[in-house]
Amino acid sequence: MPDQGYPAGCDEERVRKVTEHYDAQTEDEEAAEIEDAMEQEGITWMAVPTALVDKVRSFIAREQGGASSK
């Protein structure tokens, strides 16, 4: 049974590994990762008002057939 505090496919070990990865990155590595992500096809980057973030996340989850994060 998955931990109740983590999304499907995620657990404490995965969170720890992801946190360690990003904590160990240099600023240059971080910038390169962001630049690479921005060049991916089929992805659009945009600013979303903070007050609407939860609604946007819920909409994306519904469109992808998943459950809302909140």
C-alpha positions in Angstrom: 0.0 0.0 0.0 1.5 3.4 -1.0 2.2 6.0 1.7 -0.8 8.3 2.1 1.5 11.4 2.1 2.9 10.8 -1.4 1.5 10.8 -4.9 1.2 7.5 -6.8 4.6 6.2 -7.8 6.4 8.3 -5.2 7.7 7.4 -1.7 10.1 8.8 0.9 13.2 7.3 -0.9 12.3 8.9 -4.2 11.7 12.3 -2.6 15.1 12.0 -0.8 16.9 11.2 -4.1 15.2 14.0 -6.0 16.0 16.5 -3.2 19.6 15.3 -3.1 19.9 15.7 -6.9 18.7 19.3 -6.8 20.5 20.3 -3.7 23.8 19.1 -5.3 23.3 21.1 -8.5 25.5 24.1 -9.2 23.8 27.2 -10.5 25.2 26.5 -14.0 23.7 22.9 -13.9 20.4 24.3 -12.8 20.4 26.9 -15.6 21.3 24.2 -18.2 18.5 22.0 -17.0 16.0 24.8 -17.3 17.2 25.8 -20.7 17.0 22.1 -21.9 13.4 21.9 -20.6 12.4 25.1 -22.4 13.6 23.6 -25.7 11.4 20.5 -25.5 8.8 20.1 -28.2 5.2 20.0 -27.2 5.7 22.0 -24.0 4.6 25.6 -23.4 5.9 27.7 -20.6 3.7 30.5 -19.2 3.1 32.6 -16.1 0.0 31.7 -14.1 -1.3 33.9 -11.3 -0.6 32.2 -8.0 -4.3 32.3 -7.0 -5.0 30.1 -10.0 -2.3 27.5 -9.7 -4.4 24.9 -7.9 -7.2 25.3 -10.5 -4.7 24.9 -13.3 -3.2 21.8 -11.7 -6.6 20.3 -11.2 -7.5 21.0 -14.8 -4.3 19.4 -16.1 -4.9 16.3 -13.9 -8.4 15.9 -15.2 -7.3 16.3 -18.8 -4.6 13.6 -18.3 -7.1 11.3 -16.6 -5.5 11.5 -13.1 -6.8 12.7 -9.8 -6.5 16.3 -8.7 -3.5 17.1 -6.5 -5.7 19.0 -4.1 
